[in-house]
Amino acid sequence: MKSENKSKSLNWAKHQKRWFGKWHLYLGIIAGAIVAFVGVTGSILVFQDEIDRALNPDLFVVVAQKKKMPIEDIVPLIKAKNPKLKIDYLFLGDIKNPNEAYSITNLKTEEQTFINPYNGEISGKRIYTSSFIRVVTELHRTLLIPVAGRYICGLASLCLLILTISGLRLWIPKKWKQLKSVLTVRFSGSFKRQNYDWHNSLGFYSSPFVAILSLTGFSITFSTLVIPFLFLLSGKSPQGVAKLLGAKSAWHAQAVPLPLKAIVAAAKEKMPNGYIGGIAFPADKMGTYRLDVVSGNLPKVGKREMLIVDQYTAKSLLNSRKDFPNVGNAYLSWLTPIHYGSFGGRPTQVIAIIAGLMPLALFITGFIIWWPRYRKQKKGKKRKTGEAILDETSETDAPQTVLKPAKIKLPLPKLGRYFVIQFKSGFKYAAIILMISFLMGALYGLPSGIIIQPAIFVIAFSAVMVCLNFICALLSELFNILFLLPFRKGSHKVTRYFALSTAFLVCYLVVYIVLLNTGLEVF
């Protein structure tokens, strides 16, 4: 029995015996391929606009003339020339680019119509869902699996975050003199050794950026879960914001829709320093205008803001500048640019491309590490099973007693005292993780000179993950206390998890409030 227990323990590599090693291995095997695929498609989407324009120059590019027609003048002209053309959304794009066409989207037919911004003429059409970039986008977001695919990709982002954190924990050397060996590749070593070094080195150097991409990917997918937490943490009611987003125009029997010129004028009055990048038209008599306004120079693609306007009175029903907290505006302006690296221009886009390819590289090198070990363990099990059968056939009929190792039941410590001890140690861990989170964001923006915003952004959105983790820990501890402890089945490990999660929650909430609710305007 002793030798049998020993053989079981040998099934795990030395560095995988601890819980984070097992998490890293299991998640890598289960989700590694999906994570790698999502990463590669994400790298393609970093330059999605440039690729789409390069593949379809006849649609996007127009001959520059004196001045583009403003939105309030070109829409009536388009409708006069094409009365059957339904306009759900008009995208103006970068109005500073004289060669870029406007585009109109019909959500029902999925048809995209391109408009010459100088004369209102149609320059081309396509079904936007069949374009190359749209297909890659759907692969990246949903794997082309209806409904469930979106959540599979979102959970894959969470798995990638856990893989990154657990990988870093595995990477930490026991002694400082070993630091050089885990930061470099030993090219003089065998293929097996070089592959192992590449896995360690690539994982370490890419970890800040891969972690940020996975964090933002999760936040984009589970926006209906993340956004309410962001508003709650900022003292805003999610129900109130949802009500504003779902606002309706004040229709009555005598109501007459205002001309678009009045709507645009109202938008310019509310946000005089921005320009309209796109406008969603009312779907019905109760519908509203939604204007996507771009302003400022940060991020480099421009700060995105939102106005929802009554189609009959031009009254502002939602003004993101006033109605959203700082982190709400950060979600609008920074989340997607940080996910695709466009917030800092070319330097951060290059980083995003490389970071998107890292899961594939780490999956391949990790598989090369794991597969020989798996085969060796499998062969070892077969051999030991055969030996056990031979031993049984050679045994005498004399009865034999098999001694089982005694299970030592350690008494659970008093929960209150144990919780306090673990809670204190949790503060130390939380302080370290907070510092690392800030540095990760700062490193991401460093090549473009944009340091503070992404650093604060990482902490703000990590706070949501900490809140979600705390809820899981709380439910686990309640189950532990109510259903396990009365039967002496409870685990002090659950209490430790709850204590550490509580410490993280307190630390992140304090920092979140200081950074985002003290008048600090960074977004």
N, C-alpha and C positions, 0 to 999 in steps of 0.2 A: 504493500500500500504506500509505503514511503517513496519507493521509486516511481510509483504511478503518479503521485502528487508532484514529484519533481519533474516528470516528463511533461505534465500539464503546464507547469510554470515556464518551461522552456519554450512553449509555443509562442510566447511573446518575446520580441527583442528587448534588450535591456532598457532602451530608451522609451519603450512603449508600455511598460508595466504600469506607469502612473496614469491617472484618469485622463489627463490632457493628451497623453500619447495615444490612448485608445480612441478618443474622440477624433484626433487627427487622422488616424488610420481608417476608421469606419466611414467618416464623412468623405475622405478622399476616395474610397472605393465606391461608395454609394452615389455621391453627387459629383465626383471629379469630372466625368465626361460632359455632363450638362453644364457645369461651371466653365469648363474649357470652351465649349461651343458658344455659350453666351458671351464670353470674353472676346472671342475672335470676331463675332458679329458686331460687338460693341466697338471694337477697333476700327472696323469698316465705317461705322456710323460717325466716328469722330469728324470725318470730312464728308459727311453726307450731302451737304449743300453743294460743295465743290464737285463731288462725283455726279450728282444728279444734273448739274448744269453742264458738265463735260459730256455726259451721255446724251443730253437733249438740248444742244445749243440752239436749235431752231425754235424751241419753246420758250426758253428763258431769256435769250439775248435779243435785244432790239437795237436799232441804229439810234445813237444818241442825237437828240435835237436840242432846241433851246431850253425848254423848261417842261417838266412833267406836269400834267394836269392834276390839280388837287382833287381829293376824293369827292368833295361836294359837287364838283363840276363834271367829273368823268362818269359817275354812276348814272345820272339822268341821261347822259349821252349814250351810254351802253344800253340802257333800257329802251331808248328811242330807236336805236339801230337794231336791237335784238329783243323784241318784246316777249318772246317765249323763253328767254334765258332766265332761269331761276338763280338768284344770288342768295346763298346762305351765308357765305363768308367771303370777304374780299381781302386778299393779302397784298399789302403794298411792299413788304420786304424792306430792303435797305434803300430808302428814298435818295440817299446820297450817291448811289450807284446809277449813273445815267443810262447804263445799258441793261438794266434789269427790268423785266416785264412785271406787270401786276398779274395776279391770278385769282380766279373766281372758282369756288367749290360748291357743287351741288351735292349735299349730303345724301340725298335719296338715291340718285343715279350714280354717285361716286365719280362724277365727271368733273374734270378740272379744265377750266378754260383760261387761256392766257390772253392778256389784253395789252395792246400797245399803249403805254402811258402818255403818249404824245397826241394821239388822235382817237383813242377809244376803239380802235379796230381789233377784231379777234385775230391773234397771230398763231393760234394753234390750240388743239384739244388733246386730252388723253384721259383714260380711266386711271386715276391716281393709285388705286389699290394694286394695279398690275405693274407699276414701275419697279425697277430693280431695287431702289433704295427703300421703297415701301415694303417690298417682300423681305428684305434684310431686316428692316425695323420690326416686322411682325415675327420673324424668326428670333430676334433678340428679345422681344417682349413676351412672346407666347409660344414659341416653338411650333407655330401654326396649329396648336391644339386649342379648340374652342373652350372658352371659359376657364377650364382648369390650368391651361398652359401659362396664363399670366401669373397665377399663384405658384406654379412650379418654378418659374424663373425668379419670382420674388424670394421664395424659400432657398433657391440656389444661391442668391446673393447673400442671404443670411449664413448659409453653409460656408461660403467663401470667407466671410468675416470671421467665423469661428475657426476655420482652417488657418487663417492668417495669424490669429491670436495664439492658437495652440501651437502652430509652427514656430512662432517666435519664442514661446516658452520652451519648446524642445531645443531650440537653437542655442539658448543661453549656456555657455560653457561653465563647467564646475570650477575651473581655475582660470585666472586672468592670463596665465602664460599660454593657454589654449586659444586665446582670442584670435590670433593671427590665422590659425588653421581653419577656423570657422568663417573667416572673412575672405578667404582666397581659395583658388582652385589649384590643387597640386597636379600640374601637368606631367610631372615625372611619374605619377602613380599609375596604377592599372586603370582600365576602363571603368571597372566597378567603383574605384576610389574617386575618379574624376567625376563620374555621374553623381555620386553622393555629394561631392563638394559643390557641383553646379546646383544641385537641389537646395543645399543650404545657403549658398551665396545669393542665388537669384531670389530665393524666398525672403532673405533678410533685406537686400537692397530695394526690392520692389514693395515690401510690406506697407510702407506709409501710403503709397498711392493705390495699391490694390485694396487696402482697407477702406479708403475714402470712396472708391468706386463702388465697392460692395455696400457701404452704408447708404450712399445716395441711390443706388439701384433699389435697395429695399424700401427706402422712403418714397420713391416714385411709384413702385408697384402697390404698396400698401398706404397710399395717400389718404384713403378714407379712415385709416386708423391713426396715421401719423399727425395729420393736420389738427384733429380735435385735441390731441395731447399738446401740440405746440401752442394752441390758443389757451388751453386751460392753464398751462405753465406760465403764460403771460397775463393771466387774470381776465381773459376774455371768454365769453360764453360761446362754445361751438354751435349751440342752437341758434344764438343770435346771428352769427356769421352765416350759417346755413340759410337762415331766413332772408338775409340780405342777398345771398347768391341766388335764391329762388324768387326774388322780387318780381312782381308783375306790373305791367303798365295799367294806369287808372282808366280803363275803358268804360265808356257809357254810350248810350244810343246816339248822342250827338257828337261824339268824339271824332276828331279829324286828325290823322297822323301829320306831324310836322314835316316840312321838307328837310332833307338831309343836311342842308346848309345850317339850319337851326341846331341840329344835334351836334354837328361838328363845332359850331361856335360855342355851345355850352361846354363841350369837352375842352376846348382851348382856354376857356375862362377858368375851369377847374384846375387844369394842368398846363399853364402857359409855357412852361419850359420843356415840353415834350412834343413828340410828333406821333401821329397815329400810324402804327405799323400794320394794323388789321382791324376789321370791323365785322362783327356778326350781326346779321339783320334779324328783325323780329320774325318768329316762325308763324305767329297768328296774331289776332287782335289783342291778346293779352301779353304778347311777347315784348321784349325790350331790346334795345341796342346794347351790345357789349363791345366796348372799344378797348383794344390792346394798345397801350401807349408806351412808347420807348423814350427814355430820357437819360441824361448823364453819360458818363464815360466808364463807370464801373458797375458790373463787369464790362469787359471791352466790347461785348456784343450789345451793351446798353442795358439800363435798368428797366425791367418790365413792370408796368403798373396797369391797373384795370379800372375801368369806369362802366357802370351799368346805368343806362339812361332811359327814362320813360319816353315812349315814342310819341305821346300826345302833348306832354308838357315840357319835355327836355329837362325834367327834374333829375338830379343825380340820386339814384337809388343805392348805389354803392360806389365808394371812392376808396380804393385800396390804400391810398396814401394816408387817409384819416381813419378808416375803419379797421385796418389790419394792424396788429402789433409789429414791431421790428422784425420778428422772426417770420411773420406771415409774409411780409414783403421780401424777406430773404428767400422764402420758399419760391415765390414767383420769379424772382430775379436771378437767383444763384444756383438753385438745385440742378436744373438741367445743364447749364453751362459748366458747373463743376463736374458733373457726371461725364460729360463729353470733352472736358478740357478747354472749352472755348472761352472761358472767363478771362484767361490771360493771353489769348492770341496763340500764335504758333508754338511758343515754348511749351505751354501747358498742354496743347493738343498732342505734341510729340510724346510727352510724358504719358498722356492718357492712352495713346496707341500702344506704347510699350507695356504699360500696366495691363491693358486688355489682353495682350498676348501671353502674359506671365502665367495665368492659370493653365494654359495649354502646355507650356514648357515644364511647369511644376508637376502637372499630371503625368506627362511622359517620363520625366526623371523619377518621379515617385513610384510609378508603376514598375520601372526597371529595378528599383530598390526592393519593392515588395514581392514581385512575382517569383524570383528564385527562392526567397525565404518561404513563401507559401508552398511551392512545390516540394521543398526540402522537408517541411513540416508534415506535408501530406504523405510523403514516402516514409517518414519516420513513424507516423501513426500506423501505417499498414504493416511495417516491419514489427512493431511492438505488439500489434494485434496477433500476428502470426506466431510470435514467440510465446504469447500468453496461451494460445491454443495448444502448442506443443507441451508447455509446462503442465497444463491441465491433464493432458493424456498420459503424462508420465507420473502423475501423482498416485500415491497409494490410496486405498479406501479409508485410511484412518481419518477420522474427523479432524478438521483443522479450524482453529478459531481465528477469525480475521479481526484484528484490533483496529478500530476506527479512532482517529485522533479526536481527543475530547475538545468540544467547543467551549471555549472560555467566554462566559457571558460577563462582559464588563458592565458595571452599573452605569446608567446614564447620569451624567452630572446634572446638578440642579440647573434647569433651563435658564432661569433668570441670570444667575452668575455666569454661566457658560456663554449666554448671549452677549453679555456686557464685554467679556474678554474678547470674543470674536468681533464684536462691533468696533472695538478700539483698533484691532489689527486691520479691520476693513478700511479705516480711515487712511492708513498708510498706503494700502494698495490703491485706493481711490485717488490719492494725491499723485501717485506715480502715473497712473493711467491718464489722469487729467493733463499732466505735463506732457506725456507722450502724444496725446490727442492734439494738443495745441501745436507741438512741434511737427506733427504729421501734416497738418493743414498749412503751416508756415513753409515747410519744405516744398509742398506742392506748388505754392504760388511764388516761391523765391525766384525762379528763372525769369518770371515776367515782372517782378517788382511788386506784386500784389501779395502781401504777407498776412496782414491782420484779418481781413475779411474771411478767407478760407479757413484760417485757424479758429476763429470764433464760430464759424459755421459748423465745423466738425464737432466742437463741444456742444453746440446747441442741439444738433440732431442726434448726437450720442446720448444726450439727456433723455430723449424719447426712448431709445433702446434700453437705457437704465430703468426707466419707468416700467416698461413692458416686462423686463426681467424681474423687477421687484414684485409685480403682480403674480408672476409664476412662482416666485419664492414664497410669497405670502400664502397662496393657495396650497403649496406643498407643506408648509409648516402647519397650517390649520388641519390638513388631513393627518399629518403626523401626530398632532396633539389630540385630536378628537377620536381618531379611529385606530391608531397604532399604539400610542403610549398606554392606553388602558389595558391592552393585552400584552404589554411588555415586548412589543415588536417595533417600538419607535427607534429612530436613528438620530444620534447627535449630529450626523453629517448634514441632515436636512436643516437642523437648527443653525448650524454653522453657515450653510448656504443662505439662509434667511438673514442672519446677522450681517454677513458681508454685503448682501444686496441692499439692506437697509442703510448701511454706512455709505455705499455708493450713491444711493438715492439722495441722502442728505447733502453730501458733498457736491453732487452735480446740480442739485436744486439751488444751493447757495450761489455757486458760480454762475449758473444760468440767470438768476435774478440780477446779480451784480452786472453782468455783461449786457443783458438785453432789456432791463427794465429800470435803468438809471439814467436815461436820456442819452445813452451812447449811440450816436447815429453812424453806423458803419455799413449799413446795407442800403 
